[in-house]
Amino acid sequence: SVGGQIIPPKGYLPAVYDKIRAAGGICIADEVQTGLGRLGEYYFGFEHQGASPDIVVMGKPIGNGHPIGVLVTTRAIADSFAKGPEFFSTFGGSTLSCRMGKEVLDIVDDEALQQNARLMGAELITGLTALQDKHASIGDVRGMGLFLGVELITEDGSEATQICSYVKNRMRDHRILIGSEGPKDNILKIRPPLTIDSEGVEMILAALDSILSEVAQS
């Protein structure tokens, strides 16, 4: 995400994991943005890569607003914490938080939100690609499911940082919240709720189309 919604090529992560483990390290997959079915075809990002991490961490989305973080690991790694300095979590182990997280996981399954991410993501990518053909300021459309990036460029093909800032703030005026990422902060980061429907997808596309037209006229 921070790099600009980059989806690594197949085989990249397993190769990195091999090098890390050969050096005595452990491999941690941060699924706070890509987990819980957001990628559509995959429940977790590391599944897309065919990689097996030693630790998986999940945060914000699993609580759907409730403050909770989740760490999943092997018994051997978990037991190793008892062998060093004292380890504790001040607010760890709340049964309420556990119940909230479990309910979110159940809803993702019961309401087929992973499948919805795949279907609505396909609609969104199709619409964004059409906008790319229409607006010269879109240099690339990439991502999977409801984890998408739109690269904005200037007339000479360089990173359009100022245009990106204008677009995301104008989208907010349309009651649509999106972020931006990338080394030059010129990638629109589009991650709608997993519950988004076709009407919501069309709202995003229509607003973005209108705002990019403003950019072209300025």
HUNORTA-V562502 format. One record per backbone hydrogen bond with DSSP energy under -1.0 kcal/mol. NH is the residue of the N-H (numbers start at 1). CO is the residue of the C=O. E is the energy in kcal/mol with one decimal. If there is no record, write none. Layout:
nh: [NH:NH]
co: [CO:CO]
e: [E:E]
//
This chain:
nh: [4:12:15:16:17:18:19:20:21:22:23:24:25:29:31:35:37:38:40:41:51:54:55:56:57:58:62:63:66:70:72:78:79:80:81:82:83:92:98:99:100:101:102:103:104:105:106:107:108:109:110:111:112:113:116:117:118:119:120:121:122:123:124:125:126:127:128:129:130:131:132:133:135:138:139:140:142:144:146:147:148:149:150:151:152:153:154:157:160:161:164:165:166:167:168:169:170:171:172:173:175:176:179:181:182:185:187:188:189:190:196:201:202:203:204:205:206:207:208:209:210:211:212:213:214:215:216:217]
co: [1:9:11:12:13:14:15:16:17:18:19:21:20:55:57:31:43:35:37:39:46:27:27:72:29:70:59:60:63:58:56:74:75:76:78:79:80:89:94:95:96:97:98:99:100:101:102:103:104:105:106:107:109:108:112:113:114:115:116:117:118:119:120:121:122:123:124:125:126:127:128:129:131:135:151:151:149:147:38:144:190:142:188:140:186:137:158:154:152:159:160:161:162:163:164:165:166:167:168:169:172:171:189:187:2:182:181:150:179:148:193:197:198:199:200:201:202:203:204:205:206:207:208:209:210:211:212:213]
e: [-1.7:-2.0:-1.5:-2.1:-3.1:-2.2:-1.6:-2.3:-2.7:-2.0:-1.1:-1.5:-2.7:-2.9:-2.7:-1.8:-2.2:-1.0:-2.0:-2.1:-2.2:-2.3:-1.9:-2.8:-2.5:-2.9:-2.4:-2.1:-2.1:-3.8:-2.9:-2.3:-2.9:-1.3:-1.1:-1.6:-1.5:-1.5:-2.1:-2.1:-2.4:-2.7:-2.4:-2.1:-2.0:-2.1:-2.2:-2.4:-2.3:-1.6:-3.7:-2.6:-1.4:-2.2:-1.9:-2.3:-1.8:-2.5:-3.1:-1.6:-1.7:-1.8:-2.5:-2.8:-2.3:-2.3:-2.8:-2.5:-1.7:-1.8:-1.9:-1.5:-2.9:-1.5:-3.0:-1.0:-2.5:-1.7:-2.7:-2.1:-2.4:-3.1:-1.9:-2.5:-2.5:-2.5:-2.3:-1.8:-2.3:-1.3:-2.2:-2.1:-2.3:-2.8:-2.5:-1.6:-2.3:-2.5:-1.3:-1.2:-2.1:-2.3:-1.7:-2.2:-1.8:-1.7:-2.0:-3.0:-2.7:-2.5:-2.0:-2.1:-2.5:-1.8:-1.9:-2.3:-2.7:-2.2:-2.5:-2.4:-2.2:-2.4:-2.6:-1.5:-1.5:-1.9:-2.0:-1.4]
//
